[in-house]
Amino acid sequence: MSAKEPIFRAGIIPFVIEADGTARYMFMKPSDPDFGGPDWQMAKGRVENDDDNYTTAIREGREELGLKESNIIEVIELGVFLGRTCVFICHVRDKNDFDPFDDETGDVIWLTLEEFQQIGRKIHRHILVSAETYVNITTLVGTC
């Protein structure tokens, strides 16, 4: 009997930098807690067919968050987390310029790192720490 192949996923976390320099990140809550639990989490999904990680992450952002490609400033690959999820962060122009999300999403929210550490999905918390580190470094470099 062969072991079941793990499902490889890609995910995306949009972010904005507020006027005061605070980074806020967008998360979703599934409409059905059987798919990812009841907590706020990143948008993610299975890498299908011949899609690459980037294509999958953008698709999942569009479906689960309403991400519009016209609102994207930059997409950065953070790396592979949890052994099977390639995570991207996505700098967006306007946190209000999103399309409606699909019915698999119950709701979306913008959170700071500190807020996500309190109410976000536990297995995603270290991912946001990595995102915040990257955002802080690039923001500091941009102000020099």
TORKOL-4160 file (C-alpha; in steps of 0.2 Angstrom, whole numbers, padded with zeros to 4 digits, m for minus):
144
<pt num="1" X="0000" Y="0000" Z="0000"/>
<pt num="2" X="0007" Y="0017" Z="m0005"/>
<pt num="3" X="0007" Y="0032" Z="0006"/>
<pt num="4" X="m0005" Y="0046" Z="0001"/>
<pt num="5" X="0003" Y="0060" Z="m0009"/>
<pt num="6" X="0003" Y="0077" Z="0001"/>
<pt num="7" X="m0007" Y="0091" Z="m0007"/>
<pt num="8" X="0004" Y="0105" Z="m0012"/>
<pt num="9" X="m0004" Y="0122" Z="m0010"/>
<pt num="10" X="0000" Y="0140" Z="m0013"/>
<pt num="11" X="m0007" Y="0155" Z="m0003"/>
<pt num="12" X="m0007" Y="0174" Z="m0003"/>
<pt num="13" X="m0008" Y="0188" Z="0010"/>
<pt num="14" X="m0011" Y="0205" Z="0003"/>
<pt num="15" X="m0005" Y="0220" Z="0013"/>
<pt num="16" X="m0006" Y="0239" Z="0014"/>
<pt num="17" X="0005" Y="0251" Z="0023"/>
<pt num="18" X="m0006" Y="0264" Z="0032"/>
<pt num="19" X="m0002" Y="0282" Z="0033"/>
<pt num="20" X="0006" Y="0280" Z="0050"/>
<pt num="21" X="0017" Y="0266" Z="0043"/>
<pt num="22" X="0008" Y="0252" Z="0051"/>
<pt num="23" X="0006" Y="0236" Z="0040"/>
<pt num="24" X="m0011" Y="0228" Z="0039"/>
<pt num="25" X="m0014" Y="0211" Z="0031"/>
<pt num="26" X="m0029" Y="0203" Z="0024"/>
<pt num="27" X="m0036" Y="0187" Z="0030"/>
<pt num="28" X="m0051" Y="0176" Z="0026"/>
<pt num="29" X="m0062" Y="0165" Z="0037"/>
<pt num="30" X="m0070" Y="0150" Z="0028"/>
<pt num="31" X="m0089" Y="0149" Z="0026"/>
<pt num="32" X="m0088" Y="0131" Z="0031"/>
<pt num="33" X="m0076" Y="0128" Z="0046"/>
<pt num="34" X="m0073" Y="0110" Z="0040"/>
<pt num="35" X="m0061" Y="0118" Z="0027"/>
<pt num="36" X="m0048" Y="0126" Z="0037"/>
<pt num="37" X="m0056" Y="0129" Z="0054"/>
<pt num="38" X="m0065" Y="0143" Z="0061"/>
<pt num="39" X="m0050" Y="0155" Z="0063"/>
<pt num="40" X="m0044" Y="0170" Z="0052"/>
<pt num="41" X="m0031" Y="0163" Z="0039"/>
<pt num="42" X="m0022" Y="0166" Z="0023"/>
<pt num="43" X="m0031" Y="0163" Z="0007"/>
<pt num="44" X="m0023" Y="0147" Z="0000"/>
<pt num="45" X="m0028" Y="0132" Z="m0012"/>
<pt num="46" X="m0021" Y="0117" Z="m0021"/>
<pt num="47" X="m0009" Y="0119" Z="m0035"/>
<pt num="48" X="m0019" Y="0111" Z="m0049"/>
<pt num="49" X="m0015" Y="0104" Z="m0067"/>
<pt num="50" X="0000" Y="0114" Z="m0075"/>
<pt num="51" X="m0002" Y="0129" Z="m0064"/>
<pt num="52" X="0013" Y="0136" Z="m0055"/>
<pt num="53" X="0013" Y="0142" Z="m0037"/>
<pt num="54" X="0011" Y="0161" Z="m0042"/>
<pt num="55" X="m0004" Y="0157" Z="m0053"/>
<pt num="56" X="m0012" Y="0147" Z="m0039"/>
<pt num="57" X="m0009" Y="0160" Z="m0026"/>
<pt num="58" X="m0016" Y="0174" Z="m0037"/>
<pt num="59" X="m0031" Y="0163" Z="m0041"/>
<pt num="60" X="m0034" Y="0159" Z="m0023"/>
<pt num="61" X="m0033" Y="0178" Z="m0019"/>
<pt num="62" X="m0045" Y="0182" Z="m0032"/>
<pt num="63" X="m0058" Y="0169" Z="m0027"/>
<pt num="64" X="m0056" Y="0169" Z="m0008"/>
<pt num="65" X="m0052" Y="0188" Z="m0005"/>
<pt num="66" X="m0058" Y="0197" Z="m0021"/>
<pt num="67" X="m0040" Y="0202" Z="m0025"/>
<pt num="68" X="m0039" Y="0212" Z="m0041"/>
<pt num="69" X="m0023" Y="0212" Z="m0051"/>
<pt num="70" X="m0026" Y="0230" Z="m0056"/>
<pt num="71" X="m0024" Y="0234" Z="m0037"/>
<pt num="72" X="m0007" Y="0225" Z="m0035"/>
<pt num="73" X="0009" Y="0235" Z="m0033"/>
<pt num="74" X="0021" Y="0220" Z="m0030"/>
<pt num="75" X="0020" Y="0201" Z="m0026"/>
<pt num="76" X="0034" Y="0193" Z="m0016"/>
<pt num="77" X="0037" Y="0175" Z="m0013"/>
<pt num="78" X="0040" Y="0172" Z="0005"/>
<pt num="79" X="0044" Y="0154" Z="0003"/>
<pt num="80" X="0037" Y="0136" Z="0008"/>
<pt num="81" X="0029" Y="0134" Z="0025"/>
<pt num="82" X="0021" Y="0120" Z="0033"/>
<pt num="83" X="0031" Y="0108" Z="0022"/>
<pt num="84" X="0019" Y="0110" Z="0007"/>
<pt num="85" X="0012" Y="0128" Z="0006"/>
<pt num="86" X="0021" Y="0141" Z="m0005"/>
<pt num="87" X="0017" Y="0158" Z="0002"/>
<pt num="88" X="0017" Y="0175" Z="m0007"/>
<pt num="89" X="0013" Y="0192" Z="0001"/>
<pt num="90" X="0005" Y="0205" Z="m0010"/>
<pt num="91" X="0007" Y="0224" Z="m0008"/>
<pt num="92" X="m0009" Y="0232" Z="m0014"/>
<pt num="93" X="m0013" Y="0250" Z="m0018"/>
<pt num="94" X="m0030" Y="0252" Z="m0009"/>
<pt num="95" X="m0037" Y="0240" Z="0004"/>
<pt num="96" X="m0055" Y="0245" Z="m0002"/>
<pt num="97" X="m0052" Y="0240" Z="m0020"/>
<pt num="98" X="m0057" Y="0222" Z="m0020"/>
<pt num="99" X="m0070" Y="0213" Z="m0029"/>
<pt num="100" X="m0083" Y="0202" Z="m0020"/>
<pt num="101" X="m0076" Y="0185" Z="m0014"/>
<pt num="102" X="m0083" Y="0168" Z="m0018"/>
<pt num="103" X="m0095" Y="0159" Z="m0007"/>
<pt num="104" X="m0082" Y="0148" Z="0001"/>
<pt num="105" X="m0076" Y="0163" Z="0011"/>
<pt num="106" X="m0087" Y="0168" Z="0025"/>
<pt num="107" X="m0079" Y="0185" Z="0028"/>
<pt num="108" X="m0062" Y="0195" Z="0026"/>
<pt num="109" X="m0053" Y="0206" Z="0038"/>
<pt num="110" X="m0038" Y="0217" Z="0039"/>
<pt num="111" X="m0026" Y="0214" Z="0054"/>
<pt num="112" X="m0010" Y="0220" Z="0061"/>
<pt num="113" X="0003" Y="0207" Z="0066"/>
<pt num="114" X="m0001" Y="0209" Z="0084"/>
<pt num="115" X="m0020" Y="0207" Z="0080"/>
<pt num="116" X="m0017" Y="0191" Z="0070"/>
<pt num="117" X="m0006" Y="0183" Z="0084"/>
<pt num="118" X="m0022" Y="0185" Z="0095"/>
<pt num="119" X="m0036" Y="0179" Z="0083"/>
<pt num="120" X="m0027" Y="0171" Z="0068"/>
<pt num="121" X="m0025" Y="0153" Z="0064"/>
<pt num="122" X="m0012" Y="0146" Z="0075"/>
<pt num="123" X="m0002" Y="0137" Z="0062"/>
<pt num="124" X="m0001" Y="0153" Z="0051"/>
<pt num="125" X="0005" Y="0164" Z="0065"/>
<pt num="126" X="0024" Y="0161" Z="0061"/>
<pt num="127" X="0021" Y="0164" Z="0042"/>
<pt num="128" X="0014" Y="0182" Z="0047"/>
<pt num="129" X="0030" Y="0185" Z="0057"/>
<pt num="130" X="0040" Y="0181" Z="0042"/>
<pt num="131" X="0029" Y="0193" Z="0031"/>
<pt num="132" X="0031" Y="0207" Z="0044"/>
<pt num="133" X="0049" Y="0205" Z="0045"/>
<pt num="134" X="0050" Y="0207" Z="0026"/>
<pt num="135" X="0038" Y="0222" Z="0025"/>
<pt num="136" X="0048" Y="0231" Z="0039"/>
<pt num="137" X="0065" Y="0228" Z="0031"/>
<pt num="138" X="0059" Y="0234" Z="0014"/>
<pt num="139" X="0049" Y="0249" Z="0021"/>
<pt num="140" X="0065" Y="0254" Z="0031"/>
<pt num="141" X="0076" Y="0252" Z="0015"/>
<pt num="142" X="0063" Y="0263" Z="0005"/>
<pt num="143" X="0065" Y="0277" Z="0018"/>
<pt num="144" X="0084" Y="0278" Z="0017"/>
